Amino acid sequence: MNKAALTQAVKESALDLGFDLVGVCRPEPPPHFDIYSRWIEEGHHAGMGYLARESALQARENPLQLLPECQSILVVAKQYLPHNIEALQHEDWSISAYAAGQDYHLLIKKKLEQLAENIQATAGRSLPFRTYTDTGPILEKVYARQAGLGWIGKNSCLINPQMGSYLFLGEILLGLPLQPDKPFEFDFCGKCSACREACPASCILSDRTLDAGRCISYLTIEHRGTIPPEHHASIGSWLFGCDVCQTVCPWNKRFAHPTAEPAFQIRDSYWSMDLQSLLRMDRESFRMIFHDSPIQRTKLEGILRNTLILAGSHPDEALVPLLHRHLLHNQSSILRQHAAWSLGHYPFPAVEEILKAANRFETDPAVRQAIYTALQIRQK
């Protein structure tokens, strides 16, 4: 089988497995690596220190560091926008569309492994390969562009002109020479700046990267520890992730459509969640509701921390006993701090005494400071 026929067979196999886009590029150093290097040097990766490790930087600059035998990079994409997306936009909370169903790592990784097996069967021999889906030191969006799948938009997402940007990406580094596609040369963002103007955190930078330290997705997912109060207002109602820069994109408004993949549809349990049920959540209920979900990444402490911020932004007298319980009895000082912050935004008379009483028993300096700040907020 010649290279063109083999490449076509590989692409058809990818589409048969349910991927929506597929392309091929050479395993060359990524164009404009200097932009990524500068992003790291300027600290825009925030607390994601693993991105700045020397070994990771070397691998991102040269994919042959990951697989010396690599001769081609196969890039695939799969749509993930669920049906009934409004179910993730609750009155008090919102969840990013990518977290509607099963963790994409599980499904995409399995499909990539199956695709690699199919390729070896087509080639008639064992091949060296490595698979990735947002799990390794490879600049996915750059190689997706090199493989002709779309362009990198001003919001830093890969945008396909027929499908928009609600896309999961995956790659197979292959020890097999395939026919490369032409890189996607056009930039269809033009003069549009809807994403930058709409971003609640003003974290989209002019070079199509993000200041992660201000990004709502980073703060509510990747960030560990307390979220500084100056970011709470921008978080708004986002419980996990943020889709604003994609929602306002004209290419998504016109071309994005729901995926047919059952694994990415909205879980039934999400329809009945409210702030009260979230604040009552324990480890067992967290595991039951978010089993095999991307939301597991933030762990119980993270989802409770995010919920406490939302509770402070949506004062409800029915939540006061739950906030009180977290302030007095939660073993996590991080959650006690956030409970104090939330109560500081509640205008109800009993709250001031709750804060003062908690302060008499609290021994952690950071929590005591949070209680003091909450009391100051109430006096303004």
N, C-alpha and C positions, 0 to 999 in steps of 0.2 A: 504494500500500500504506500503510495507516495505521500509526501508531507501534507499537501493540500487535502487529500482524501482522508488522511488520518486526523487532521485538525477538524475537519467537518464532522467526522464520526465522534470525536471527543465532545464537540459542542452539542451535537444531537443527544448524546448520552446525558450531558448536564441538564438540558432542557427536559428530557424524559424524567429526570429525577425531581423535577419541580422547580428548578431555578428559573428565574425570569429573564436574566441576562447572562451572557458569557462572552468572554474575550480573552485574548492571549497577548502577552508582551514579553519582551526579552528581559532576562535577569540582570539588567544594567543598573548602575547607581541611579537613584531617583532624581529627576530634575528638581532644581530649586531646593536642594537639601539645606542650603544656607538659611532659608526661611525657618525651617524646623530648628536648626542649630541656634539661631537667634532667639527663637521662642523659648528654648530651654535656658539660654544664657540670661534672658531678661526675667526669668522666674515665672513665666506665665503658666507653667505646668503645676504651680501651687504645691500641694502636698504629695503629688504623685512622683516621689523621688526615684522610683524604679525607672522612669522614663529617661532620667539623666545619667544612669549608670554608663560607664565607658563601654562595656560590652554591648549594651543595648544600642547605644549610638553607633557603634561600629557596624552592628548587624543592620540597622536601619539605613545606613549609608551604602551598604553592599550586601545584597541578599545571598551572595555566595558564601558569606560567613555562616549562614543558616544551613545551606546545602551546597557544598562545593561542586557537586555533580550537576547542579541545576542548569538546564538549558532553556527552559521556558517557565513562565509564570502564568497559570490559568486563573483568571479572576471571574468570580460569579457574583450575582446579586439576586436577592429574593425580597419581594415586597412584603411588608408587614402591617400595613394599615388595616385595623380590624373593621368589621361591620359594626354599626351602632356605636360609633366613636363617642357619641354624646354621653354614653354611660360612664365614660372616664372623666367627664366634666361635671362632677357633682356640685351641689350648691356650696359645700364647704371645702371640697378637696378636688384635686385633679391629678391624674397619673399619666405619664408619658405613654403614647400609643405603643411604643416598643415593648412595654411591660404588661400589655393586656393579657397575654397568655403565657405559654411555656417559654422558659429561658432559651433564647435563640442559639446559644452556644451548643446546647444539647442536640437540637435538630440539625443545625447547619453542619456541625462537626460530623455527625453520623452520615449525612448525605455526602460530605466531602470524602470521607473514608470509602463510601460505596463507589463514588465516582472514580477515585484512585484505583480501586479494584477493577472497575469496568475498563479504565484506560489500559491497565496492564493486560487485561484479557484481549483488548483490541490490538495492542501492540504485539501480543504473543510472547511476552517475556516479563520478568520481574524488573521493576524500575525503582530507583531511589526517589523518594518523594517526602514532602512534609506538608501538612495541612494547617491552616490558620483561619480563625474567624475572630478578630479582635482579641487575640490571645497571645500574640507574639510580637517581636520587634520588627514589624514590617509596616511601611507607610501605605496602608490599604487604599486610601482614596487616590493617592498619587498613581499607584499601579493600576487602579480601576480606570483612571483617565488615560493612562498609557495604553490600556487594552481597549480603548474606544467606548467605554460604558457611559461616559458623561463628562461633565466639567465640575470643578470644585467651585461651589457658589460662594457668595460673600458671607454666608452664614457658616462656612467651612464644611458644609455637607456636599456629598456627591449628588449632582442633579442629572437625571436622565431626561432628555426632551420629550419622551413618550410616557414616562412613569413618575416623574417628580423625584423626591428625595427620601421617601419612606422606604429605605432599602437597607437590608443587611448585606454585608459583603463577606466574601470568603475567598481564600486563595489556596492553590496547590502549587508548590514549587516542585517542578518535575525534571527528572533526568531524562528528558525526551525532547528532541527538537520539533517544535510545532511552528506553524506559520503565524507570525505575529500580525495583529490587527493594526490599523493606523491609529495613532493617538487621537483623542477627541480635541480638535484644535480650536473650537469655537467657544466663546464666552457669551452666553446668552443672558447673563445678568444685566448687561448694558448699564444704563444709568440708574436702574432700580436700586433703592436702598431700603426697601420695606422691612427687611429683617433687622437691619441696624437700628432703624427708627423705632421698631416695636419691641426690641429686647428690653425686658423690665430691668435688667441688671446693667445695661449699657456695656456688655462685655465683649461685643464683636469688634475686633480690631481691623484696621484698614488693610492689612495684608492677608485677610481671609483666615485668620486664626482667632482663637478666643483667649481672653484672660480668664483662665480656669478658676482663679481665686474668687471671682465675682459671679461665675456662671451658676445658675440655679441647679442645673443637672449635676455639676460637680459637688456643690454644697450639700445637696440632698441625697447623693449617692456615694461618691468617692470619699468625701471629707469625713474624717473621724473626729470626735470631740464636739465641743460646743460650737455653734454657729454664731458669730458675733452679731449683736443686735442690729448693727447698721445694715445687715443684709436681710433682715426679717421682712421689711416692707417689700423688697423686690421679689421675695419668694411668694408672697401673696397666698394663693390657694394651692400651690404645687406641693403635693405630698411626696412625690417621687419623680424626679426628672423635670423636663420642661420641653414643650413643643412649639413655643411661640414663634421662633424664627422659621420653623417649617410651615406652621399654620398660615402665616401671612404671605408666604412665597407664592407669587402668581403661577409658577409652574406646578405647584401642588394644587392650587385652587382649580386649575384647568385640567390637569392630567392625572393626578394621583387618584387611584381608585382602590377599593378594599381588596385585600388578598383573599384568595380562595383557600388558603392553608388553615385547616381546622385548629392546628396547634397555636396559632396566633390570634384566635378569636377571644373575646372578653370572657373571663371566668364568671360563672353564675354568682359566686360569692361576692363579687365586687358591687353588684347591683344593690345590695342591702347594707353596705358599709356606711357608717356615719362616724362623726368624731367621738361619740360616746363609746361605740363598740371598739374603735381603734384605741382609745385610752384605757379600755379594760383588757386589752390584749395581753396574754402571757405567752410564754415560749411555746406551749402546746398549740394554742390557737393560731399563733404566728406561723408555725410549721404547717398546720392544716390548711390555712387560707393561701399561703404563698409557696406551697411545695412546688419545686422545680420552676419557680418564677424568677425573673430577674430581680424582683424586689428582695429576694433572700440576700442579695449582695450587701444591702445596708444593715442587715441583722435587726433583731428586735429593738435594740437600743436606738439604732438609727431611725427606724420608722416611728418609734415613740417620740424621739426628739423632734422629728419633723411635724408630728401631730400636735405636739405641745406648742410649736410656733404657730400652726394654723389655729389652734384654740385661742391663742392670744390675739389673733387677727379677726376672730369671729366670736366676740364675747357672748356667752350664753350661760344664764344662771344655772342651768341644769348641769353644766360641766364643772361648776365650782367644787363639789365634793370629790370628783375624780382628780382635779388638779391639786386639791388639798391632800389627797392620799399620796400622790406622787411626791409632793413637796415634803411630806412627813416621813414616808416609809420606803420610798424607792432607794435601793442600795447604790444606785448610780448617782454620783455627784453631778454628772453632766445633765441628767434628767431632772434632778432637783433644781439646778440652776434655771433650766428652761421652764419648769413649772412656776418658779418664782416670777420669771419675766412675764409669763402669760397672765398670771394673777394681777400683776401690776397694771394691766390694761383693762381690768374688770371694774366697772363703776359701782358694783354692789357693796352696800355698807359692811357686810360681814367679812369682806376680803381683807381689809386692813388689819383686823384682829387676827385673822388666820396667819398673815405674814409676820406679825409681831410675835405671835405665839411660837411659830416655827423658828424664828430667830433665837428664841431663848434656849432651844434645844440643839440647834445646829452647831457643829464643831468645824465643818469644812470652811476655810476662809473664802474660797471662790463662791460657795453657795451663800454665805453670809453677805458677801458683796452684792450678789444678785438680788437677795432679799432687800438690802438697803436701797439698791437702784430701783426696785419695784415700788418701794414705799415713796421714793422721791418722785417717780412718775405719777403716782396717784395724787400727789400734792400739787401738781402743776395744773 
